[in-house]
Amino acid sequence: MKRKNILLIISDQHRGDTMGFTGRTGCRTPNMDQLVKKGVSFDQAICASPLCGPSRTSIFAGIYPHQAKGVLLHDNLGARGPGHPPGTVSDMMINDSSVRDEPYLTNLLKGEGYHTAYAGKWHMGNDVIENWFERAWGYNNKQYMEWLEENKYPDGWPLNDMEVRTMREPHMSIPHTKPNLIEPEIANDAWIADIAIRYLKERPKEKPFFLVCGFNGPHPPFKISEPYYSMYDSSDVKEPENFHPGSGEPKSKAGSFYRALWKDHGDDWASWRKTVAVYRGFVTYIDHQVGRLIACLEEEKVKEDTLVIYTSDHGEMLGQHGLWHKMQAYEEALRVP
């Protein structure tokens, strides 16, 4: 029996309600909508953890984050405050050798004759990704910055811009928006899609393939290229009923780092309209890259033989419940496409 190819697309921080076919936000995602028309939408999908590393561990290891020894359930990349030792990317990968050193998912697929490749954000240890996949690139942000420099492009990596990062410790991204002056064709997620497209074209044609494309967007900072930055009118963004903290919220929320970042940006909805509008533009930009991948499947004449899966590692609070970012057991951070 001929085995289906598998294209797994994982975005970062994409809320389940921000997809065109749901009709809930006005965000346009024509390519994802086409996938739904020809496939299945799992509308009740909940991530294993509202944090990148633990959630991705579950996706690839097939276990819950708390079952993976060494996974920090409340920490990502070891980005900690004063007095805490710095972590490394590999901290987030499972330290249990039975899982870390034996990539069950890709070993299973390789045993069934699949060619495996990975393009883009991995977030589970740069030192182990090549044990999992036969080809891998784009998993280290330095690779993108080096590519920009080699091609004499301006610095388009948003996290290098301290205007979109908090002065608080740790220096994570904030809700402030800013247009990225580089062309959208050379922005990070287009570069990642380019790698995935190259892998599709260069794959061994006699084998079925398992290709993962991991986008960094729509994870903040919300510094994105035009026309996506100005694509949605902020005046159309309506205030959600749960924008402010609820009266019965856990006490831990009031003094949390994410409440402080919310207050820094503004505790009135007017401060957040542009943030949400640009987030929607970012989602449409990711959708455009999804369309490029699907077009490549058609060009390679393998679309009908390929199972295409789109999901995200977790959602985004976008100011709701008086919180920013993720790491919250609320619908906004847990529900994924």
N, C-alpha and C positions, 0 to 999 in steps of 0.2 A: 504494500500500500504506500502511495506517495505521501510523504510527510509534509505538513503545512510549514511554511516559513513563519517566523514570529518576529514582529517588530514591536518592541515595547518602548513606549515614549513616556518618560517621567519628567514632569515639570516640577518646579519647586515653589511651594506656597500658593497654589491655585485653589481658591475656594470653590466648593461644589455649586454655589448658586451663580457664579459668574461664567455662564456659558449661554450662548445665544438661544439654543433650543429650549431652555427652561423658561425664557420670557420673564425672568425675575429682575434683571438689572438693566436691560438695554444694551449690554455688551454684545458685540457681534463676533461670532466664531463660526464662519461658514464652513470651514473644513472639518471641524469637530462635529458640526451639525450633520454633515454628510455621512460621517462615520456612524452616527446614531441612527440615521435613516436606514442604513444598510446593515445595522448591527443591533446591539443591545446597550442600553444605558442602565448602569447599576445605581439607581437614585438614592439608595440608602447606604452608600459606601462610606465607611468610617476608617480612618487611618489607625494603625496600631499605636502610634504615639504622635502628638502634635509637635514633633521636633525631628529635624532632618535625619541625623545619624541613627537613632533607635528605630525610626519608621523604615528607613531603607534596609536596616539589618533584618527586619521582619520580612520585607519583600524578597530579599535574596537568600536568606537562610531558612525561611519557612517556619520560624518560631517567634514567639512573642518577645519583646525586648527584655522583659524581666527574666526570661529563661536563658538569655545569652550572658554568660559570665564576662565581666569586664565592660559591659556597655553602661555608660553613664546616663541614666534615665532622665536627668534634669540638666544635662550639660551637652554642649555641642563642640567640638574643636578645642575644648579646654579654655574657652574664653572666660576667664574668671577675674574677680576683683582683686584688690591688693591683699597680699598675704597668702595667696594661693599660688602654687607652682604652675607655670604655663604648661598647657597640654599640647599634643600634636595631633595631626589629622588621624594618625593610626590609632590614637587612643579610642576613637569612636568605634573601631572595628572590634569584633568579638575577640577576647583574649583566650577563650577556650580553644585549645588546639584542635579539638575534634571538629570544630566548626570553622575556625579561622584558616586552618591549613588544608581543609578539605572542602572545596566549594561544591556543595551538594547539587545545587541547581544546574550549574553549567557542566559539572561532571556527568550528571544524568543525561543532559542533552548531547554532550559530546559522545557519550556511549550509544546514543541513538543515531549518530552520524551527522550531527549538526556542526556547522562552522559558527563560532561565537565571536562577537565583536562588541565593543563598547565605545561610544562617543559622548563626551561631555562630563557633567558633574557626577561624581561617584560618592564621595563623602564618607567612605568607610575604610580608608587606609590606602594611600598611594603605593605602599610597599607590597600590597597583596593583589591588586587588581589584575596584574598580568598572570597571576596564578589562576584567575577565574576565566579570563578571556584570551583568545588567541591574538586579538588585536585590540589595542586600547589607546586612545589619545583624547586630549581635551579635558582630562580629569584633574589637571593641575592648572590653576589660574595663571601661574607663571608662563605656561606654554602659550597662552593667549597673548599675554603682554609681550613676550618675545617675538611672536608672530607680527604684532603691530609694529614693533620696532624694526624688525627685519624688512618689512615692506614700507617703512617710512610713513606709517599712518600715525595720526595723533593719538595720545593716550585716551582710549575709550573705555577703560575699565572703571566703572562707577565708584568702587570702593577705594580708589586712590584719591577721591575728592572728599576732603574732610567737611565740606559744606553739607554733605548728605549723611554725615555720621555724627553721633552724639559726642559731646565732650565728657560725658559721664563715663565711668568705667563699668563694663567694657565698652569700647568704641564701636558699638554696633550701628546699623543703619537706622535712620529716623524717618518720620513721615514726610519730611521736606521733599519737594519735587524740583526737578531741574532738567531742562532739555540737554540731551547728549548731542554734541556738535558733530559727531562722526556720522557717516552715512549708515542707514539701517543695514545695508548689505555687508558691512564689516563689523557690526556690533557683535557682542559675544555669542548670542544665541544663533545668529546666522552663521557664524564661524563653526559652532558646534554642529549645526545642520549640514554644513559643507563637509565636515569630517564623516558624518553618517552617510551622506550621499556617496562620498568617495568609497567608503567601505561596501556599500551596496553594489557599486559598479565593479569593484575589484574582487568581490567574493569569489570563491571557487564555485563555478556554476554547476558542478556535479553534485553538490551537497545542499541540503536545506540549511537555512541560516537562522540564527538567533541573534538579532541586532538590538542593542539598547541605545536609545538616544536620550541623554539626560540634560535637560535645559536648566540653566540657572534662573531664568525668569519664570513667573513674574515676582520672584523674591525681590524685596527692596535691597538697595535704594532704588527709588523710582526716578532714575535719571536715564531717560530713554530718548531715542532719536525721533525726529519728525518723519512722517506725519503722525506718528502714533502718540507723541506727547500731547498734541493738541486735538486729537481725534474726537474726544468726547467733551461736551459742554458741561462744565462743572455746575452750572445753574440747574441742570437737569437731575443732579444727584440729590435724591431726597434723604432726609434724615431718618435713620431707622429708629424704631420705637425703643430699642435697648441701647441707645448710644451712651447714656449716662450709667454709672454704676447702679446696680440694683440694691434695694434695701436689705435683701437677705443674702447678699454675697458673702463668701468666706472671708474672715478677717484678714487672711494673708494677702488678699488682693489690694487692700487699702494702702499697704506699705510696700507693694512690690515694685521692682525696677520698671516693669511695663506700665504701671500706673504713673510713675514719675515721668516716663517718656510721653505718655498721653497728655499729662498736664503741661509738659514743656511745649508741646505742639499747639495746645489750646483745648479748653474744655467746652467750647461752643462749636456747633456743627459747621459754622462758616469756615473755621480753620481747616476742616477735613474734606471739604467738597473737592478741591483740586487734587488732593491725595487719592481719593477714590476714583476720580475721573481718569487720572494718569494710570492707576492700577488697571483699569479696564482697557486702556490703550495698550498696556503691556501684555495683557491677555490676548488681545487681537494680534499683536506682533508675534506671540508664540504660536497662535493659530496659523499665521501665515507660514511659519517654518514647518508646521505639521503638513500644510498643503504642499510644500516643496518636497517633503519626504514621500507623500502619497503620489505626487507627480513622477517621482523617480521610480517608484514601484511600477507605475504604468509604462514608463519608458523602457524599463527592463523586462516588461511583459510578465511580471510575477505578482501583480496586484491581486488577482483572483486566487492565487495560491498562498496568500499571506494573511495570517491573523494579525490584525493591528490592534494594539491595546494602548489606550491613553489613560493616564492617572497622574496623581501628584502625591508627594510625600506627606503633605498636610495642608491646612488652609491658612488663613490670615485674619486677624481680628479686625483690622482697619478701623480701630477706634471704638468698636462696639463693646459694651460692658465697661467702658472707660479704660480700655486696654489696647496696647499696641503689640504687633508682631504675632507671636504664637505661644507655645508652651502653656496653653490654657485648655481645660477640659470643657470647652464650650463648643457649640455647633459650628461657629465660624472657623475655628481652628481644626476641628476634627473631621468635618465633612469634606470629602474630596470628589473630584470628577471620576 
